[in-house]
Amino acid sequence: MSFPVTDSLMYYPFSWNPITMLTSSLSHGGFWHLFGNLLFFMAFAPALEVLIGSPLRFLGIMVFIAFAVGICYSISILIGNSEPLPTLGLSGVVMGMIGLSAYLMPLARIKVFVWLIIFWKTFYIPAWILAVVYIGLDIWTMFTATNYHGINVVAHVAGGLAGYGYGFLWLKDRREETRDELDSEIEAMKIRQKYGDTREKAHRYKIAMDQQQGEKQKTLDFDKFMSGVYQCVKTQRHGEAVNRLLGEYDLTTPIDELESLYKRIEVWGPSRTLLCFGRLIIHQLDSDKRYGRAIVYIEKCQAISPQFVLADLSKTLFYARFAAETGKPEIAKNMLVDAESRYGGLVNESQAQQILCTVLKDQIDIIL
């Protein structure tokens, strides 16, 4: 477009303007500039968006890279002898996608077309190798060339490192979550590239059958495990039952899984095993600051044994007060009655009496 419009979208390194850091990334000097950047962008970005799992987060990463590119370019102008030329183009963000690919999907095979005058061929090259080649060549150029011929090499290097750095700092869990599925997909695509669609479909079918068989075996193992726990509970071997459960489930187990298991044990009727497992759930809920949900399980456990004691005695007064304030005085009273003999001085007796008196007074007022 006309220069005044393009000029307003460019990023000038001495401006430190965050708005033009973004607009310059989305603006281009011409059709072929745009086409070249989008060609590389589409080779990496769609798969990354799927892996990240959130379009908004993906856009956030693009914005992060654009800011990193702009800031690094300004710093390079301040400390170097380069001319402070304005910049525009998506290439910094594109290099960020390549860097992020090297972290999230290093073994994904990117199709590359090579053409040398009369010779051409396509290859599949792992993403990490492409990242090393592209970013490495730009680093080499940045430190050895005296003229970049209008290419913002600093933006390329900064973008590539920013993309990899973002993944390393904030996407470790996501990489682990998607690792197995990604590895399976890469293997399927290798077979397709080498043998064709028929072998790929057969491979995917085998994987599906293996997964189905694995889930079936997992269900059988779980049923066998729970059968052993059930036998212990019904024969009053609660210590053994608890040891079996704690051998498989602990504070690292997701709370939803613990609650589901509690419901299954609850069907067998009240037991010491259920009380011990309830303590584990209450402790986990307390760690997550889900106090209302913890009160629900305290009430369940008190229904089995009114003298139920928390695993962490330091939380006794907190939950007694919380129960009283949320309209559950019976829970508070059950926790604090005979506090001295039950807790042996590990719970402040005077505070326990104050809460208990308040609860009893409120109950009397309600009756009156």
Secondary structure, DSSP 4 states (H G I P E B T S, - for coil): --HHHHHHHSB-TTT--HHHHHHHHT--SSHHHHHHHHHHHHHHHHHHHHHH--HHHHHHHHHHHHHHHHHHHHHHHHHS------B--SHHHHHHHHHHHHHH-TTPEEEEEEEETTEEEEEEEEHHHHHHHHHHHHHHHHHH-S--TT--HHHHHHHHHHHHHHHHHH-HHHHHHHHHHHHHHHHHHHHHHHH-HHHHHHHHHHHHHHHHHHHHHHHHHHHHHHHHHHHHHHTT-HHHHHHHHHHH--TTS-HHHHHHHHHHHHTT-S-HHHHHHHHHHHHHHHHTT-HHHHHHHHHHHHHH-TT---SSGGGHHHHHHHHHHTT-HHHHHHHHTTHHHHHTTSS-HHHHHHHHHHHHHHHHHHH-
